[in-house]
Amino acid sequence: MEKKRYALGVDLGGTKIAVGIIEAKGDLVDSLLLATEVDKGVEGIETQILEAATTLIDKLRVPVSCIGIGVPGQIDTLSKRVI
């Protein structure tokens, strides 16, 4: 029997962050939605994403094989920053 594969998806927006676990076929298994704490800066937002992802992975006890992150704006590939 083939093991199921899972991905972690993050949608980072100016007002909300959505984090979800998705099966390989594209079915959403579970997700969290939280307000983006812009006032805490980049490090605070990184912490929010990490804590939400950890919460879902610990809750579902599934192996995550890849991560996708969506952000508004363009990525400067040289500086590796969203512009």
CORBELVEN-V418237 format. One record per residue. N is the residue number from 1. RES is the residue in one letter. NEAR is the number of other C-alpha atoms within 12 Angstrom. Layout:
[[N | RES | NEAR] [N | RES | NEAR]]
This chain:
[[1 | M | 3] [2 | E | 5] [3 | K | 11] [4 | K | 17] [5 | R | 20] [6 | Y | 28] [7 | A | 30] [8 | L | 38] [9 | G | 36] [10 | V | 32] [11 | D | 28] [12 | L | 29] [13 | G | 23] [14 | G | 20] [15 | T | 17] [16 | K | 21] [17 | I | 32] [18 | A | 30] [19 | V | 36] [20 | G | 35] [21 | I | 38] [22 | I | 29] [23 | E | 24] [24 | A | 21] [25 | K | 12] [26 | G | 16] [27 | D | 17] [28 | L | 17] [29 | V | 25] [30 | D | 27] [31 | S | 26] [32 | L | 28] [33 | L | 22] [34 | L | 24] [35 | A | 22] [36 | T | 26] [37 | E | 21] [38 | V | 20] [39 | D | 12] [40 | K | 13] [41 | G | 13] [42 | V | 17] [43 | E | 14] [44 | G | 16] [45 | I | 25] [46 | E | 20] [47 | T | 19] [48 | Q | 28] [49 | I | 33] [50 | L | 23] [51 | E | 19] [52 | A | 30] [53 | A | 35] [54 | T | 23] [55 | T | 22] [56 | L | 30] [57 | I | 27] [58 | D | 16] [59 | K | 18] [60 | L | 20] [61 | R | 15] [62 | V | 24] [63 | P | 22] [64 | V | 25] [65 | S | 18] [66 | C | 17] [67 | I | 23] [68 | G | 20] [69 | I | 22] [70 | G | 19] [71 | V | 20] [72 | P | 17] [73 | G | 12] [74 | Q | 13] [75 | I | 14] [76 | D | 10] [77 | T | 9] [78 | L | 9] [79 | S | 9] [80 | K | 9] [81 | R | 13] [82 | V | 17] [83 | I | 12]]
